[in-house]
Amino acid sequence: MEIEKKELITINGGAYSIGTVINSITKIINTVLELGRTVGSTFRYAKNKYMCR
């Protein structure tokens, strides 16, 4: 089944999905940054053997 040009013009949607993609990428980046902070804090604690008070 092929869609004709006038049918293609009347298709709505799709433009808002880019917002979902950007939101997902942002959440992934934030998760990776938080994981890096957690791992860094763990290494710092293991090296220094004390926590901030």
mmCIF file as Biopython writes it, N, C-alpha, C and O atoms, coordinates in Angstrom:
data_model
#
loop_
_atom_site.group_PDB
_atom_site.id
_atom_site.type_symbol
_atom_site.label_atom_id
_atom_site.label_alt_id
_atom_site.label_comp_id
_atom_site.label_asym_id
_atom_site.label_entity_id
_atom_site.label_seq_id
_atom_site.pdbx_PDB_ins_code
_atom_site.Cartn_x
_atom_site.Cartn_y
_atom_site.Cartn_z
_atom_site.occupancy
_atom_site.B_iso_or_equiv
_atom_site.auth_seq_id
_atom_site.auth_asym_id
_atom_site.pdbx_PDB_model_num
ATOM 1   N N  . MET A ? 1  ? 0.848  -1.178 0.000  1.0 0.0 1  A 1 
ATOM 2   C CA . MET A ? 1  ? 0.000  0.000  0.000  1.0 0.0 1  A 1 
ATOM 3   C C  . MET A ? 1  ? 0.891  1.238  0.000  1.0 0.0 1  A 1 
ATOM 4   O O  . MET A ? 1  ? 1.773  1.383  0.847  1.0 0.0 1  A 1 
ATOM 5   N N  . GLU A ? 2  ? 0.655  2.104  -0.935 1.0 0.0 2  A 1 
ATOM 6   C CA . GLU A ? 2  ? 1.415  3.340  -1.023 1.0 0.0 2  A 1 
ATOM 7   C C  . GLU A ? 2  ? 0.517  4.509  -0.620 1.0 0.0 2  A 1 
ATOM 8   O O  . GLU A ? 2  ? -0.681 4.519  -0.903 1.0 0.0 2  A 1 
ATOM 9   N N  . ILE A ? 3  ? 1.108  5.468  0.030  1.0 0.0 3  A 1 
ATOM 10  C CA . ILE A ? 3  ? 0.362  6.655  0.458  1.0 0.0 3  A 1 
ATOM 11  C C  . ILE A ? 3  ? 0.599  7.755  -0.561 1.0 0.0 3  A 1 
ATOM 12  O O  . ILE A ? 3  ? 1.733  8.029  -0.955 1.0 0.0 3  A 1 
ATOM 13  N N  . GLU A ? 4  ? -0.467 8.363  -0.970 1.0 0.0 4  A 1 
ATOM 14  C CA . GLU A ? 4  ? -0.360 9.442  -1.949 1.0 0.0 4  A 1 
ATOM 15  C C  . GLU A ? 4  ? 0.109  10.725 -1.278 1.0 0.0 4  A 1 
ATOM 16  O O  . GLU A ? 4  ? 0.044  10.863 -0.057 1.0 0.0 4  A 1 
ATOM 17  N N  . LYS A ? 5  ? 0.580  11.654 -2.088 1.0 0.0 5  A 1 
ATOM 18  C CA . LYS A ? 5  ? 1.136  12.902 -1.573 1.0 0.0 5  A 1 
ATOM 19  C C  . LYS A ? 5  ? 0.117  13.678 -0.749 1.0 0.0 5  A 1 
ATOM 20  O O  . LYS A ? 5  ? 0.470  14.225 0.296  1.0 0.0 5  A 1 
ATOM 21  N N  . LYS A ? 6  ? -1.143 13.741 -1.191 1.0 0.0 6  A 1 
ATOM 22  C CA . LYS A ? 6  ? -2.135 14.515 -0.425 1.0 0.0 6  A 1 
ATOM 23  C C  . LYS A ? 6  ? -2.454 13.841 0.909  1.0 0.0 6  A 1 
ATOM 24  O O  . LYS A ? 6  ? -2.843 14.517 1.861  1.0 0.0 6  A 1 
ATOM 25  N N  . GLU A ? 7  ? -2.298 12.529 0.989  1.0 0.0 7  A 1 
ATOM 26  C CA . GLU A ? 7  ? -2.487 11.839 2.264  1.0 0.0 7  A 1 
ATOM 27  C C  . GLU A ? 7  ? -1.306 12.099 3.196  1.0 0.0 7  A 1 
ATOM 28  O O  . GLU A ? 7  ? -1.482 12.215 4.409  1.0 0.0 7  A 1 
ATOM 29  N N  . LEU A ? 8  ? -0.116 12.190 2.634  1.0 0.0 8  A 1 
ATOM 30  C CA . LEU A ? 8  ? 1.066  12.486 3.447  1.0 0.0 8  A 1 
ATOM 31  C C  . LEU A ? 8  ? 0.968  13.864 4.091  1.0 0.0 8  A 1 
ATOM 32  O O  . LEU A ? 8  ? 1.413  14.060 5.221  1.0 0.0 8  A 1 
ATOM 33  N N  . ILE A ? 9  ? 0.392  14.802 3.379  1.0 0.0 9  A 1 
ATOM 34  C CA . ILE A ? 9  ? 0.263  16.164 3.898  1.0 0.0 9  A 1 
ATOM 35  C C  . ILE A ? 9  ? -0.674 16.200 5.103  1.0 0.0 9  A 1 
ATOM 36  O O  . ILE A ? 9  ? -0.479 17.009 6.010  1.0 0.0 9  A 1 
ATOM 37  N N  . THR A ? 10 ? -1.684 15.339 5.123  1.0 0.0 10 A 1 
ATOM 38  C CA . THR A ? 10 ? -2.686 15.373 6.198  1.0 0.0 10 A 1 
ATOM 39  C C  . THR A ? 10 ? -2.281 14.564 7.421  1.0 0.0 10 A 1 
ATOM 40  O O  . THR A ? 10 ? -3.035 14.526 8.393  1.0 0.0 10 A 1 
ATOM 41  N N  . ILE A ? 11 ? -1.120 13.917 7.413  1.0 0.0 11 A 1 
ATOM 42  C CA . ILE A ? 11 ? -0.690 13.128 8.571  1.0 0.0 11 A 1 
ATOM 43  C C  . ILE A ? 11 ? -0.288 14.074 9.694  1.0 0.0 11 A 1 
ATOM 44  O O  . ILE A ? 11 ? 0.510  14.988 9.488  1.0 0.0 11 A 1 
ATOM 45  N N  . ASN A ? 12 ? -0.837 13.853 10.869 1.0 0.0 12 A 1 
ATOM 46  C CA . ASN A ? 12 ? -0.511 14.644 12.056 1.0 0.0 12 A 1 
ATOM 47  C C  . ASN A ? 12 ? 0.295  13.783 13.012 1.0 0.0 12 A 1 
ATOM 48  O O  . ASN A ? 12 ? 0.172  12.558 13.011 1.0 0.0 12 A 1 
ATOM 49  N N  . GLY A ? 13 ? 1.112  14.421 13.819 1.0 0.0 13 A 1 
ATOM 50  C CA . GLY A ? 13 ? 1.874  13.696 14.829 1.0 0.0 13 A 1 
ATOM 51  C C  . GLY A ? 13 ? 3.311  13.494 14.389 1.0 0.0 13 A 1 
ATOM 52  O O  . GLY A ? 13 ? 3.699  13.870 13.283 1.0 0.0 13 A 1 
ATOM 53  N N  . GLY A ? 14 ? 4.084  12.900 15.265 1.0 0.0 14 A 1 
ATOM 54  C CA . GLY A ? 14 ? 5.486  12.638 14.971 1.0 0.0 14 A 1 
ATOM 55  C C  . GLY A ? 14 ? 6.412  13.740 15.436 1.0 0.0 14 A 1 
ATOM 56  O O  . GLY A ? 14 ? 7.541  13.463 15.842 1.0 0.0 14 A 1 
ATOM 57  N N  . ALA A ? 15 ? 5.969  14.968 15.386 1.0 0.0 15 A 1 
ATOM 58  C CA . ALA A ? 15 ? 6.823  16.089 15.785 1.0 0.0 15 A 1 
ATOM 59  C C  . ALA A ? 15 ? 7.044  16.106 17.293 1.0 0.0 15 A 1 
ATOM 60  O O  . ALA A ? 15 ? 8.079  16.575 17.766 1.0 0.0 15 A 1 
ATOM 61  N N  . TYR A ? 16 ? 6.084  15.602 18.039 1.0 0.0 16 A 1 
ATOM 62  C CA . TYR A ? 16 ? 6.192  15.633 19.493 1.0 0.0 16 A 1 
ATOM 63  C C  . TYR A ? 16 ? 7.060  14.494 20.025 1.0 0.0 16 A 1 
ATOM 64  O O  . TYR A ? 16 ? 7.489  14.534 21.178 1.0 0.0 16 A 1 
ATOM 65  N N  . SER A ? 17 ? 7.318  13.499 19.213 1.0 0.0 17 A 1 
ATOM 66  C CA . SER A ? 17 ? 8.134  12.383 19.681 1.0 0.0 17 A 1 
ATOM 67  C C  . SER A ? 17 ? 9.583  12.801 19.908 1.0 0.0 17 A 1 
ATOM 68  O O  . SER A ? 17 ? 10.291 12.147 20.673 1.0 0.0 17 A 1 
ATOM 69  N N  . ILE A ? 18 ? 10.039 13.865 19.270 1.0 0.0 18 A 1 
ATOM 70  C CA . ILE A ? 18 ? 11.407 14.339 19.484 1.0 0.0 18 A 1 
ATOM 71  C C  . ILE A ? 18 ? 11.585 14.814 20.925 1.0 0.0 18 A 1 
ATOM 72  O O  . ILE A ? 18 ? 12.670 14.688 21.494 1.0 0.0 18 A 1 
ATOM 73  N N  . GLY A ? 19 ? 10.529 15.354 21.509 1.0 0.0 19 A 1 
ATOM 74  C CA . GLY A ? 19 ? 10.590 15.764 22.913 1.0 0.0 19 A 1 
ATOM 75  C C  . GLY A ? 19 ? 10.784 14.573 23.827 1.0 0.0 19 A 1 
ATOM 76  O O  . GLY A ? 19 ? 11.508 14.654 24.819 1.0 0.0 19 A 1 
ATOM 77  N N  . THR A ? 20 ? 10.141 13.470 23.496 1.0 0.0 20 A 1 
ATOM 78  C CA . THR A ? 20 ? 10.292 12.249 24.276 1.0 0.0 20 A 1 
ATOM 79  C C  . THR A ? 20 ? 11.713 11.713 24.170 1.0 0.0 20 A 1 
ATOM 80  O O  . THR A ? 20 ? 12.283 11.256 25.160 1.0 0.0 20 A 1 
ATOM 81  N N  . VAL A ? 21 ? 12.278 11.768 22.982 1.0 0.0 21 A 1 
ATOM 82  C CA . VAL A ? 21 ? 13.649 11.298 22.777 1.0 0.0 21 A 1 
ATOM 83  C C  . VAL A ? 21 ? 14.628 12.162 23.568 1.0 0.0 21 A 1 
ATOM 84  O O  . VAL A ? 21 ? 15.529 11.636 24.223 1.0 0.0 21 A 1 
ATOM 85  N N  . ILE A ? 22 ? 14.460 13.465 23.513 1.0 0.0 22 A 1 
ATOM 86  C CA . ILE A ? 22 ? 15.346 14.376 24.246 1.0 0.0 22 A 1 
ATOM 87  C C  . ILE A ? 22 ? 15.214 14.148 25.749 1.0 0.0 22 A 1 
ATOM 88  O O  . ILE A ? 22 ? 16.211 14.161 26.470 1.0 0.0 22 A 1 
ATOM 89  N N  . ASN A ? 23 ? 13.991 13.941 26.221 1.0 0.0 23 A 1 
ATOM 90  C CA . ASN A ? 23 ? 13.761 13.682 27.638 1.0 0.0 23 A 1 
ATOM 91  C C  . ASN A ? 23 ? 14.449 12.387 28.064 1.0 0.0 23 A 1 
ATOM 92  O O  . ASN A ? 23 ? 15.054 12.330 29.134 1.0 0.0 23 A 1 
ATOM 93  N N  . SER A ? 24 ? 14.362 11.362 27.244 1.0 0.0 24 A 1 
ATOM 94  C CA . SER A ? 24 ? 15.011 10.084 27.561 1.0 0.0 24 A 1 
ATOM 95  C C  . SER A ? 24 ? 16.519 10.231 27.609 1.0 0.0 24 A 1 
ATOM 96  O O  . SER A ? 24 ? 17.165 9.706  28.515 1.0 0.0 24 A 1 
ATOM 97  N N  . ILE A ? 25 ? 17.085 10.937 26.649 1.0 0.0 25 A 1 
ATOM 98  C CA . ILE A ? 25 ? 18.534 11.146 26.623 1.0 0.0 25 A 1 
ATOM 99  C C  . ILE A ? 25 ? 18.981 11.925 27.851 1.0 0.0 25 A 1 
ATOM 100 O O  . ILE A ? 25 ? 20.021 11.622 28.436 1.0 0.0 25 A 1 
ATOM 101 N N  . THR A ? 26 ? 18.204 12.923 28.242 1.0 0.0 26 A 1 
ATOM 102 C CA . THR A ? 26 ? 18.526 13.711 29.430 1.0 0.0 26 A 1 
ATOM 103 C C  . THR A ? 26 ? 18.514 12.849 30.680 1.0 0.0 26 A 1 
ATOM 104 O O  . THR A ? 26 ? 19.393 12.973 31.532 1.0 0.0 26 A 1 
ATOM 105 N N  . LYS A ? 27 ? 17.521 11.975 30.794 1.0 0.0 27 A 1 
ATOM 106 C CA . LYS A ? 27 ? 17.460 11.083 31.960 1.0 0.0 27 A 1 
ATOM 107 C C  . LYS A ? 27 ? 18.627 10.122 31.982 1.0 0.0 27 A 1 
ATOM 108 O O  . LYS A ? 27 ? 19.170 9.832  33.048 1.0 0.0 27 A 1 
ATOM 109 N N  . ILE A ? 28 ? 19.024 9.622  30.823 1.0 0.0 28 A 1 
ATOM 110 C CA . ILE A ? 28 ? 20.176 8.718  30.759 1.0 0.0 28 A 1 
ATOM 111 C C  . ILE A ? 28 ? 21.441 9.439  31.196 1.0 0.0 28 A 1 
ATOM 112 O O  . ILE A ? 28 ? 22.236 8.894  31.962 1.0 0.0 28 A 1 
ATOM 113 N N  . ILE A ? 29 ? 21.631 10.661 30.713 1.0 0.0 29 A 1 
ATOM 114 C CA . ILE A ? 29 ? 22.824 11.438 31.082 1.0 0.0 29 A 1 
ATOM 115 C C  . ILE A ? 29 ? 22.836 11.718 32.583 1.0 0.0 29 A 1 
ATOM 116 O O  . ILE A ? 29 ? 23.875 11.589 33.230 1.0 0.0 29 A 1 
ATOM 117 N N  . ASN A ? 30 ? 21.692 12.097 33.136 1.0 0.0 30 A 1 
ATOM 118 C CA . ASN A ? 30 ? 21.621 12.359 34.580 1.0 0.0 30 A 1 
ATOM 119 C C  . ASN A ? 30 ? 21.899 11.102 35.394 1.0 0.0 30 A 1 
ATOM 120 O O  . ASN A ? 30 ? 22.545 11.170 36.440 1.0 0.0 30 A 1 
ATOM 121 N N  . THR A ? 31 ? 21.420 9.962  34.925 1.0 0.0 31 A 1 
ATOM 122 C CA . THR A ? 31 ? 21.666 8.704  35.626 1.0 0.0 31 A 1 
ATOM 123 C C  . THR A ? 31 ? 23.151 8.350  35.600 1.0 0.0 31 A 1 
ATOM 124 O O  . THR A ? 31 ? 23.710 7.920  36.608 1.0 0.0 31 A 1 
ATOM 125 N N  . VAL A ? 32 ? 23.780 8.532  34.453 1.0 0.0 32 A 1 
ATOM 126 C CA . VAL A ? 32 ? 25.218 8.239  34.342 1.0 0.0 32 A 1 
ATOM 127 C C  . VAL A ? 32 ? 26.020 9.180  35.237 1.0 0.0 32 A 1 
ATOM 128 O O  . VAL A ? 32 ? 26.966 8.744  35.892 1.0 0.0 32 A 1 
ATOM 129 N N  . LEU A ? 33 ? 25.660 10.456 35.275 1.0 0.0 33 A 1 
ATOM 130 C CA . LEU A ? 33 ? 26.366 11.406 36.139 1.0 0.0 33 A 1 
ATOM 131 C C  . LEU A ? 33 ? 26.203 11.043 37.611 1.0 0.0 33 A 1 
ATOM 132 O O  . LEU A ? 33 ? 27.167 11.100 38.373 1.0 0.0 33 A 1 
ATOM 133 N N  . GLU A ? 34 ? 24.996 10.673 38.012 1.0 0.0 34 A 1 
ATOM 134 C CA . GLU A ? 34 ? 24.749 10.289 39.405 1.0 0.0 34 A 1 
ATOM 135 C C  . GLU A ? 34 ? 25.519 9.019  39.760 1.0 0.0 34 A 1 
ATOM 136 O O  . GLU A ? 34 ? 26.055 8.903  40.862 1.0 0.0 34 A 1 
ATOM 137 N N  . LEU A ? 35 ? 25.573 8.077  38.834 1.0 0.0 35 A 1 
ATOM 138 C CA . LEU A ? 35 ? 26.344 6.860  39.057 1.0 0.0 35 A 1 
ATOM 139 C C  . LEU A ? 35 ? 27.826 7.192  39.213 1.0 0.0 35 A 1 
ATOM 140 O O  . LEU A ? 35 ? 28.503 6.613  40.063 1.0 0.0 35 A 1 
ATOM 141 N N  . GLY A ? 36 ? 28.329 8.108  38.411 1.0 0.0 36 A 1 
ATOM 142 C CA . GLY A ? 36 ? 29.724 8.535  38.527 1.0 0.0 36 A 1 
ATOM 143 C C  . GLY A ? 36 ? 30.006 9.190  39.869 1.0 0.0 36 A 1 
ATOM 144 O O  . GLY A ? 36 ? 31.049 8.950  40.476 1.0 0.0 36 A 1 
ATOM 145 N N  . ARG A ? 37 ? 29.075 10.018 40.331 1.0 0.0 37 A 1 
ATOM 146 C CA . ARG A ? 37 ? 29.254 10.651 41.647 1.0 0.0 37 A 1 
ATOM 147 C C  . ARG A ? 37 ? 29.281 9.607  42.752 1.0 0.0 37 A 1 
ATOM 148 O O  . ARG A ? 37 ? 30.093 9.693  43.673 1.0 0.0 37 A 1 
ATOM 149 N N  . THR A ? 38 ? 28.396 8.624  42.660 1.0 0.0 38 A 1 
ATOM 150 C CA . THR A ? 38 ? 28.323 7.581  43.678 1.0 0.0 38 A 1 
ATOM 151 C C  . THR A ? 38 ? 29.602 6.745  43.697 1.0 0.0 38 A 1 
ATOM 152 O O  . THR A ? 38 ? 30.152 6.471  44.764 1.0 0.0 38 A 1 
ATOM 153 N N  . VAL A ? 39 ? 30.070 6.343  42.531 1.0 0.0 39 A 1 
ATOM 154 C CA . VAL A ? 39 ? 31.302 5.551  42.451 1.0 0.0 39 A 1 
ATOM 155 C C  . VAL A ? 39 ? 32.482 6.373  42.939 1.0 0.0 39 A 1 
ATOM 156 O O  . VAL A ? 39 ? 33.340 5.854  43.653 1.0 0.0 39 A 1 
ATOM 157 N N  . GLY A ? 40 ? 32.542 7.641  42.570 1.0 0.0 40 A 1 
ATOM 158 C CA . GLY A ? 40 ? 33.622 8.507  43.028 1.0 0.0 40 A 1 
ATOM 159 C C  . GLY A ? 40 ? 33.628 8.677  44.538 1.0 0.0 40 A 1 
ATOM 160 O O  . GLY A ? 40 ? 34.684 8.653  45.169 1.0 0.0 40 A 1 
ATOM 161 N N  . SER A ? 41 ? 32.447 8.848  45.112 1.0 0.0 41 A 1 
ATOM 162 C CA . SER A ? 41 ? 32.351 8.971  46.568 1.0 0.0 41 A 1 
ATOM 163 C C  . SER A ? 41 ? 32.778 7.684  47.255 1.0 0.0 41 A 1 
ATOM 164 O O  . SER A ? 41 ? 33.420 7.722  48.305 1.0 0.0 41 A 1 
ATOM 165 N N  . THR A ? 42 ? 32.426 6.548  46.671 1.0 0.0 42 A 1 
ATOM 166 C CA . THR A ? 42 ? 32.808 5.260  47.247 1.0 0.0 42 A 1 
ATOM 167 C C  . THR A ? 42 ? 34.318 5.098  47.235 1.0 0.0 42 A 1 
ATOM 168 O O  . THR A ? 42 ? 34.904 4.674  48.230 1.0 0.0 42 A 1 
ATOM 169 N N  . PHE A ? 43 ? 34.956 5.434  46.111 1.0 0.0 43 A 1 
ATOM 170 C CA . PHE A ? 43 ? 36.415 5.342  46.044 1.0 0.0 43 A 1 
ATOM 171 C C  . PHE A ? 43 ? 37.077 6.301  47.028 1.0 0.0 43 A 1 
ATOM 172 O O  . PHE A ? 43 ? 38.067 5.953  47.672 1.0 0.0 43 A 1 
ATOM 173 N N  . ARG A ? 44 ? 36.529 7.508  47.142 1.0 0.0 44 A 1 
ATOM 174 C CA . ARG A ? 44 ? 37.106 8.496  48.057 1.0 0.0 44 A 1 
ATOM 175 C C  . ARG A ? 44 ? 36.993 8.005  49.498 1.0 0.0 44 A 1 
ATOM 176 O O  . ARG A ? 44 ? 37.927 8.149  50.286 1.0 0.0 44 A 1 
ATOM 177 N N  . TYR A ? 45 ? 35.845 7.427  49.834 1.0 0.0 45 A 1 
ATOM 178 C CA . TYR A ? 45 ? 35.661 6.904  51.191 1.0 0.0 45 A 1 
ATOM 179 C C  . TYR A ? 45 ? 36.604 5.735  51.454 1.0 0.0 45 A 1 
ATOM 180 O O  . TYR A ? 45 ? 37.194 5.639  52.530 1.0 0.0 45 A 1 
ATOM 181 N N  . ALA A ? 46 ? 36.746 4.849  50.473 1.0 0.0 46 A 1 
ATOM 182 C CA . ALA A ? 46 ? 37.620 3.694  50.642 1.0 0.0 46 A 1 
ATOM 183 C C  . ALA A ? 46 ? 39.082 4.131  50.803 1.0 0.0 46 A 1 
ATOM 184 O O  . ALA A ? 46 ? 39.835 3.511  51.552 1.0 0.0 46 A 1 
ATOM 185 N N  . LYS A ? 47 ? 39.473 5.175  50.115 1.0 0.0 47 A 1 
ATOM 186 C CA . LYS A ? 47 ? 40.854 5.652  50.179 1.0 0.0 47 A 1 
ATOM 187 C C  . LYS A ? 47 ? 41.136 6.375  51.499 1.0 0.0 47 A 1 
ATOM 188 O O  . LYS A ? 47 ? 42.178 6.160  52.118 1.0 0.0 47 A 1 
ATOM 189 N N  . ASN A ? 48 ? 40.203 7.235  51.927 1.0 0.0 48 A 1 
ATOM 190 C CA . ASN A ? 48 ? 40.429 8.078  53.097 1.0 0.0 48 A 1 
ATOM 191 C C  . ASN A ? 48 ? 39.951 7.460  54.391 1.0 0.0 48 A 1 
ATOM 192 O O  . ASN A ? 48 ? 40.374 7.888  55.464 1.0 0.0 48 A 1 
ATOM 193 N N  . LYS A ? 49 ? 39.084 6.468  54.324 1.0 0.0 49 A 1 
ATOM 194 C CA . LYS A ? 49 ? 38.556 5.749  55.490 1.0 0.0 49 A 1 
ATOM 195 C C  . LYS A ? 49 ? 37.758 6.630  56.440 1.0 0.0 49 A 1 
ATOM 196 O O  . LYS A ? 49 ? 37.643 6.314  57.625 1.0 0.0 49 A 1 
ATOM 197 N N  . TYR A ? 50 ? 37.210 7.722  55.941 1.0 0.0 50 A 1 
ATOM 198 C CA . TYR A ? 50 ? 36.305 8.523  56.751 1.0 0.0 50 A 1 
ATOM 199 C C  . TYR A ? 50 ? 35.302 9.237  55.845 1.0 0.0 50 A 1 
ATOM 200 O O  . TYR A ? 50 ? 35.551 9.451  54.659 1.0 0.0 50 A 1 
ATOM 201 N N  . MET A ? 51 ? 34.175 9.595  56.431 1.0 0.0 51 A 1 
ATOM 202 C CA . MET A ? 51 ? 33.136 10.301 55.676 1.0 0.0 51 A 1 
ATOM 203 C C  . MET A ? 51 ? 33.058 11.740 56.168 1.0 0.0 51 A 1 
ATOM 204 O O  . MET A ? 51 ? 33.531 12.067 57.256 1.0 0.0 51 A 1 
ATOM 205 N N  . CYS A ? 52 ? 32.453 12.593 55.345 1.0 0.0 52 A 1 
ATOM 206 C CA . CYS A ? 52 ? 32.249 13.974 55.760 1.0 0.0 52 A 1 
ATOM 207 C C  . CYS A ? 52 ? 31.281 14.015 56.921 1.0 0.0 52 A 1 
ATOM 208 O O  . CYS A ? 52 ? 30.358 13.204 57.000 1.0 0.0 52 A 1 
ATOM 209 N N  . ARG A ? 53 ? 31.489 14.951 57.813 1.0 0.0 53 A 1 
ATOM 210 C CA . ARG A ? 53 ? 30.623 15.042 58.986 1.0 0.0 53 A 1 
ATOM 211 C C  . ARG A ? 53 ? 29.790 16.268 58.932 1.0 0.0 53 A 1 
ATOM 212 O O  . ARG A ? 53 ? 28.995 16.514 59.838 1.0 0.0 53 A 1 
#
